């Protein structure tokens, strides 16, 4: 009788093992292995980066990682840590398959300037001579001279002839590039450099001011927080620009305004600020005269503003590029257009007039909602796929 029970127990155990194996999927077969999120990388000493592959989730624990040099380490999950200056090949393996990426550990990031968009740059600056270094920008600011183009912009932004899209949405370049802690490189939609803005420089064009604010989280040197300073009272004269104050975005108080992403005025976690953009005139809002913003004697504030995220919920400066929002409005908050972080890159307009509402009306309003974008890099393979925010020494994709 005991043998019968023993045999039944063995059969039952075998059955349980079979049943359990039927409920588990075996690892999916791979025909090729790739590192999917970079093909050329530079890292500062001390930085880390998580490499990713095309391996299915159930295969990832079976991958093995190693590096060829001592300038960095890579852990079993593909997390790279830069230790010292040098270069190293990082390889991932699965069976007979492998993939490798070369990583260089440097003191500062570099960029390939061989593809600078000279045509776009010349068309933008015309006859003016922009500053070519941070030191030159500071020297100019001390004398009240601009570091960028001198042409006062029109109200409407000039759009790039090519604005890349994905899945029906505009791409916002979330890979900014700092040549150093005081220099920000502005690229076009193809990832080629067009111009640079320097911390502490003076700028008046929409393209340069937007890039400056996005890069440094502050306003150019020719701006003052005051809304009443006169040109004759400032070294900047006709290039003086006003206003750098908190923007509430409270749509209950101003129902004609569209709700901006995660804005604190509507219960969100991001604090927005605003500043003037001086244009050649205002023809979209009868509350604002059709005059030049600054004629050298008097400032006539128009309806054009930049509105951007400056602080997070803890009142820390915004560092993560996926939380950096910058919008342009030239009809006093009725409609907004998002800055896509490249030359001529402005997204789809949304807001009250777009929706058919009456300008600044608190009774006849119809603001359309924020139009989401796709956040991804525009930089080419000959350029860096990381950026360093010099204020926090952190890397982001």
Buried (B, 14 or more C-beta within 10 A) or exposed (E): EEEEEEEEEEEEEEEEEEEEEEEEEEBEEBEEBBBEBBEEBBBBBEBBBEBBBEBEEEBBEEBEBEBBBEBBBBEEEBEBBBBEEBBBEBBBBBEEBEBEBBBBBBEEBEBBEEBBBEEBBEEBBEEEEBBEEBEBBBEBBEEBBBBBBBBBBEBBBBEBEEBBEEEEBBBBBBBBBBBBBBBBBBBBBBBBBBBBBBBBBBBBBBBBBBBBBBBBBBBBBBBBEBEEBEBEEBBBBBBBBBBBEEBBBBBEEBBBBBBBBBBBBBEBEBBBBBBBBBBBBBBBBEEBEEBBBBEEEEBBBBBBBBBBBBBBEEEEBBBEBEEBBBBBBBBBBBBBBBBBBBBBBBBBBBBBBBBEBBBBEEEEBBBBEBBEBBBEBBBEEEBBBBBBBBEEEEBBB
